[in-house]
Amino acid sequence: MATNEIYRHSDWIPLPVIEGTVNGSPVLVGGLVGVAQEVGGIPVTWSIGGTSTTPAANLTVTQLPASNHLEPGYASVALTGAWAFEIEGAEDAAVGTIVGIIQGSDGEPATLTVGAEGQPFGHLINWTTDGRAIVRLMGGMA
């Protein structure tokens, strides 16, 4: 039995992200591309039955809900899947078009582009009924 396994399935892993990253943001970390699912240090609102709750801002990391035990500056990042994004020009693109990602800076998240500008992020596979582009990630590797 291998004793050096860290993640059985590494399609969702914690990674360092730039300031300004929020849940649902496209991210570029080195050569990895993905979508931030939970950003560390940001309280999560969750529902139990018909009641929604958000932890108080003064809670420590160990007191936050189990889904958000990440330190500030890190996020749980999905490296697989298909995600809906607002991308300028996507409404005129064809299915299969490459979607690129350009790293943000100064607290601005990464942006997605139609075509080969930036590093490859995924492929356009469809559109939602409200016009957002559905993008299938490129398996986590740019």
N, C-alpha and C positions, 0 to 999 in steps of 0.2 A: 504494500500500500504506500502510495506517495505521501510523504509528510510535509511537502513544501507547497501544497495547494493553498492559495489565499482566497480566491473567488471561484466557486464551482461554475457560475455563469457570470461572465464579466461584461454583460451588455448594459448594466446599470451600476456605475461605480462612482465614488466620490472623487472629484477633481478640483484643482484650484481654478477659480474663475475671476474675471476682472470685476472691479467695482462697477456697480450699476446693473449687474446681472439679476434678473428676476425670474420667478417660476415661469416656464414656457419660453424663455429666451433661447435662440440658437447660440451655441457656444463653439469656440475654436480654441483648443488647448494644445499647443504644439502642432502635431499632425493629426490630432483627434478632433472629430466633429461630433456634435450631439445636441441635445436639448436639455436645459436645466429643468429638473423636476422639482427639487426642493433646494432652496438656497439657504445655507447656514446663517444663523443669526437673525433670520426673519421669522417672527412668530407665525405659526400656521393656524388658520381657522378651520375647525372641523365640526361636523354635525353628529349628534347622537340623538336618534329619534327626530323630533321636530325642533330640537334646541341646538343652536350654533354657539360655539364658544371660541374665544381667542385668549391665550395665556397672557397674564400681565407682563409688561415690558421688563419688570425687574426679576423675572425668573431666571435661574441659571440654566446652562445647557442641559444638565442632568434632569431638570424639572420640566423641560419642554416635551411635547409629544414625541413618541418614539420615531416618528417619520422625519423628525428634524433635529437629530443629534449631530449636526455638522457644525464645525467651527465657522465663524465669519470668514469669508474669503474662499469657501468651498461650497460645492453644490453636488447633489446626487444628479449625475448626468446620464441620460439614456443615450446609448450609442447605436441604437437600432430602432426601427419602427417607421411609421408614416405620420406626419404632423401637419397641421394646418397653419399657414402663415399668410400675412398680408405682404405681398411682394410686388413692387411696382413693375408693371409690364407683363406680369404673369398671365393676365387674361388674354393676351395675344399670342402666347407661346403654345407650342404643341406638346402633347403628352410625350414624355421621354426627354424633354429639354433638360440640360444640366442646370442646376441651381448652384451658384457660388456663394461663399461667405467671406466677408471682409471684417477683420478684427476691429472692434471698437476701441476707443481710448477715452481718457478723461471722464470716466464714469458713464460713458455711452456704450450700450450693448452692441454686439456684432450685428451687421446688416446682411440681408440676403439679396442676391441679384439674379436675374435671369440671364443665363449664358455663362460663359467661361470666366467672367471677371471674378477675381478673388480666387480662393482655394475651392476645389470641388466640395460641395456639401451634400448634394443628393440629386434626385431626378424628380421632375414634375410628373405626377401620375394622375391627377384629377383636380377638381375644384369642389369646394363645399357649396351649398345652396346660397350662402351669403357672399360668395365670390372669392373666398380665400383659397390660395393654392395649397394643394396637398402634396407634400414632398416626402419621398421615401429616402431616408438617410443612406449614405454610402458605407454602411457597415462600420461606422466609427472612424474610418481612416480618410484623411484628406490627401 
